[in-house]
Amino acid sequence: MPSSSTKYGDVDPTLERNPVARARARLMPYAAEFLGVMVFVMFGCGANCQVNLTRNPSTSPGFQAGSWTSLSLGWGAGLAVAVWVSGGHVNPAVTLAMAVFRGFPWRQVPGYWLSQLLGGICGAGIVYGNYLRAIDINEGGIGIRTLSTAGYFGTIPVSYLSNAECFVSELIGTALLVLSLFALLDKSKNNWHSGEVAVGIFVMFTGIAAAVGVQTSFAYNPARDLGPRMFTAMVGWYWLYAPIIGDFLGALIGAGLYDIFLYKEKSNVVSKLLQWRDRRRTRALSNGGNQTTESV
């Protein structure tokens, strides 16, 4: 997470007189989100491509390089490295949960979301360039793009699930992800050093992917799915069902459950509700006083 001196893009007072340093400090959180998601997608989509492309004897080194276990490990390792690189959210759904429950500034949410989405697009583009020749061979020719390889980048659910069932599956996985993340970051329970948090995130995400991820190919992150999906649309694949809203809603549910039942500090949402209640009480008392004065 960002340090307290430059939290959420605040500028260090010592840099105020240097416009270049000031601009760099303001852009740094957004650049961190961009690079974090880019790294995450490079690991994950790279694992997808390596496992699936080596099933074809024409692009195999003589054996299949991986399985569902290695896919889960690849995505988990990618997320851990992304957190080490960025120190940030690396997930639009997490950014939303942080804004609602932890006081992350709403004014920075659009910039974070855009940076994360662009990072997903660029990460997918790099992986695509690396495996371009193998994809062409698997598809049967240069420029041929079908659903058989689209799932290496965006998620594709199993055929027996309806869109509503995919939505619920993504919601459950993302809720579990954010609930676990909030527990991991709760200082009343854990005294992690900043670099150690990524280790916990690796265990958490890999476990969730291995346990409940197979039906939808586990996005749990709108930028991880929508960014690569937008890239595949640019280079010739079809536009597919995207688990975006389910991930956002799941993040809010997971964060809400943690704050309601387990968080010992005062939640940002609880604080807002209490402030709203106090304002209503004050307004009611004020109106009552005015009516008494008028009647006299």
Disulfide bonds with the S-S distance in Angstrom:
none
